[in-house]
Amino acid sequence: SARPIKAGRTRRTLHMLLTIAAELLPYSSLLSTSSFLLNAAFRPAPLSTIISTVVEAAKAVPAAACNLASFGFTISLGLAMLCVPLVISTCVWTVWTLAAVGPARKTLSTILMCGLGPIVLPLLSSIVLGIAWVAFSVLAAAAATLLPCVVLISALYWGLVSAAEFRTRERRKPQDGAQDITFTEMLLAIFAAATSLAVTGPVVLLLTLVKSPLVLLGATVSASSQALGAIWKSRAGPFGSLLLLVLFALGFSVGVPCLAIAIALSALVKLVGCALWPGYVACGWLRTVGAKRRVAHRRLTVRAVRARLSDASKAAYQVVWLSDIVTNASILLRPDLAAQAVHEFGDLARGARRELSPEVRCVSWFPPAVIGVFGGRVGDGGGEWRVEVGRLAAKAGVESGAFERMWGAFFAAVEASGRRCLAEGLLTEDAILEAQPSLIVGLPSLVLFEAVVRSPPNDDALTLRDGTELTNSSRPRGAWADARWAELMRAKHKWQQHEARILSGLGSDALQRSRRALEAVLLAGGEDPTELSEKLAALVGPGEEELSGPERDVRQALYAAALACAGHAIFKRHCNDALQAVLSVD
């Protein structure tokens, strides 16, 4: 029948193409040379044998380049021959549209093009393509022979010079090797790394393999949609669009295998992370990132060992969690979210962040885990924050973990609002770096106002950005906390009355303008308009003078709460940390 004959022809064509490729490209020589060099790296071999193998491979380069050039010349010349009728017809069509040329000259030009075109164009194409492919073969042979030597010598020179400069700088520094990890911590890190690799490594590898088809499909669809969208918006015309589509097809055929290789490599990276991250946490390096150890030659207690092993187990779980977040973001066609997760995890490793942001955490179904070593522990050489949390929580009559969650949620909201204001041009990087008192008061006031707007209208409760709810029953207690809560509830009730009045009379647009103006005044923090950004100064205008009575009441109540909080050193320190985190986010 016709179907078997067609299938047989297809098989013969594929076999012929593979045979030509195998003859032109020395795959067997490359594989044998690579195999020999890899074996020589692990098993000692005579130096003369290695040199002779490299020389033989270099001798084979010109022949391979010539074969590749002849193959490319044949294909390009064949394609040029196919384009000859199109070129001639296009030229004839163009000549007959010339307004300043008469019929006689047009006829003569048509005869010449139709008569000489089939002879001149192939000859000219052969000369041009021959010169181009000969030059390419020479350049390819020279690059394959000389470029590795040049790159190797340059890399060795750069490495040796950099190592010498590094040794010189280190000799000038005071030798504080006693502040490095101890042998006990090193053994603890090795134990945690080996255990995590044996336990969580197979889990991470299994999840990566199971999700790899979906990741490949999601990443391919995302990249293809972006590329096709760019082609559609380019308006390059028919020929330009056709060329872009051809380039897209070539990129697609190359990109999909590269993406599959990248997914396989990511599985290996995750396996390495299963060993390095728990060991990194267990040895105590995370606690001392960016700062020297406060206690040298200290002795690890049983309690400290248990705490570090607990943190190492959480770190192993975090690798699984991050892997799930990245793969899910890729499947959901959100590569930006996957990149943000990797960036924030890098901040975790540097100690600049305690946990991932809510928008990243929501991608995974796994519950989040915060490593306790980010705050340090009593008896483990750095428990100032834990002691402060326990003291403040006890004074406020709140459980320590709940108090820390409220505290972390508030400063995460400060960071998110600061990032938004920076992106909108309301804040500048210089203002954040300087962290003037007006900003230490203004930005928390803005966060409190956002919580007021976000909270349920008929309850005495505040809802922070990540959903953390502070109610009258769960809030801190005491004279100071009661006063701040009363100020916040007064601001909330005043705003609700103002909101209801505007919606009933002027509509939602007027409410948005009122909210925008009040947010600008709160963010300004009473700063001189000349010191504000242009956009924020324009929104603030005359300042409080333009605010209505209820708006002024809301502003005064929120400012009073923020000023009372800013009077505490620990609040200012964490507010500064949140501002620095705003600048560290790309």
C-alpha positions, 0 to 999 in steps of 0.5 A: 500500500501507499502508507508502507512505501511512504514510511520506508521513504521517510526512514531512508531519508532520515538514514541518509541525513544521519549518515551524511552528518556522521561523515561530516562531523567527527562524532566518534573522534570527539567521543573517543577523545573526550572519553580518554581525557576523562579517564586520564583525569581519574586514572594516571596516564603518561603525559606523552600519551595525553599530549599526543591525543591532544595533538591528534585531535588538533590535527583533525580540526581542519578536516572537520572544519572543511567538511562542515564548510562544504556541507554548509556551502552545499545547503546554502547554494541549494537554497540560493538556487531555489530563490533565483526565480523569486529574485528574477520575478521580483526584479521584473515586477519592480522594473515595470513599476518604475515611472520614469522608464518607458516601455522599450527600456522596461522590455529590454531590462526584462529580456536581459534579466530573464536571459542572464539571471539564471546564469549570473545569479547562480555564478555570483551566489557560488562565488560569494558563498564559497568565499564566505564558507572558506573564511568560516572554515578558516576561522572555525579551525583557528578558533577550535585550535587556538581559542582553548589555549588563549582562554586557558592561559588567560584564565590561569593568569587571571586566577594566579594574579587574583590569588596573589592579590587575595593573599596580600589582602588577607595578610594585612588583616588581623588574623581572627581564625578563632572566630571561625567554626570549630571542629565540633561544628564542622563534624556537626555540619558533616553529619547534618549534610550527610543525613539530609542528602540521604533522607531528603535527597531522594524526595527532591529528586523524585519530585523533580523527575515527576514534575519535569514534564510539566515544568518543560511544558510550562517553560516552553509555553511561557517562552514561546508565548513571549517570543511570538508576542514580540514577533506579533508586536514587531510589525516587521512586515511579511518578509521580516515576520517570516525571518523571525518565525524561522529564527523562532523555529530554530531557537525552539528546536535548540531551546527545548533540548537545552531546557531539558538538560537544564531541568536535569542539571537542576536536579543535581543542583537540588541534591547539592543543596540538600547537603550544603544548606543543612550543613551551612545552618548546622555549623552556625555560619548562618548566624554569623553572616555579616558579623563576627562571633561574639563568643570565641572558643565557646563550648557547644551544649547538648541544648545547642546541639539539639537546636542546631540539628532542629534547624538543620532539619528545617533547612532540609525541609526548606530545600524541598519547599523551595524546589516545590515553589520553583517548579510550581511557578514554572508550571504556572507560567510564572518564571518571574515568581520562580526567579523571585523565590531563588533571590529571596532564598539567597537573602535567607542564606545571607541573613538579610531575610527571615522568611519568604514573602507571601506572594512566593509562599502561596505558590506551594501547598507545603507549609512554610518553615522559619529557621530559629537560627535566624534570630539566634538562641540563648546559649548559642552565642547570639540570642539577643533578639530571642531574649527581647522577644520573650521579654516583650511578649511576657510584658504584653501578656502574649505567647512568644511565638504569636508575638513574633508572628505579629512583629514579623508580619508588621515589618514584612508589611513595612518592607512591601509598602516601602518597595511599592512606594519606591517603585511608584516614585514616592520614595527615593533610594537616597531617602531610604538610605538616609532613613530620616525620622520622618520616614521611620514614622511615616512609613509605619503610619502608612502600613497602619493605615493600610491595615485600617482600610483592609480590616473588617468594618464592624470588628475591633480588629486589624488585618495586616498585609499577609492576612495576620489578624490582630484582634482585641483578644489576641493583641498585646496587653498593658498600659502602653499597648492599651493606649496604642490600641485605642489610637488605632481603633479611633483611627479605624472608626473615624475612617469608616465614618468618613468612608461611608459619608463619601460613598453615600454622597460623592462616590468611589472616585472621591474616596480613592482621591481622599485615600490617596491624599491621606496616604501621601501625607502619612508617608511624608511624616511631616517632612519639608516638601522640598526634601520629598520626591517630586511625585510625593511633594505634588501629592502632599501639596499644602499638607494637612491644610487640605485634609478634611476633619475626619482625615486629620483625626485619622492622621493624628491617631496613626501618627501618635501610635507610630511616634510612640513605637518609634521611641523604642530602639528595637522598633527603629532597628527593625524598621531600618532593617526593613528599609535596607531589605527594600533596597536589596530586592531586585 
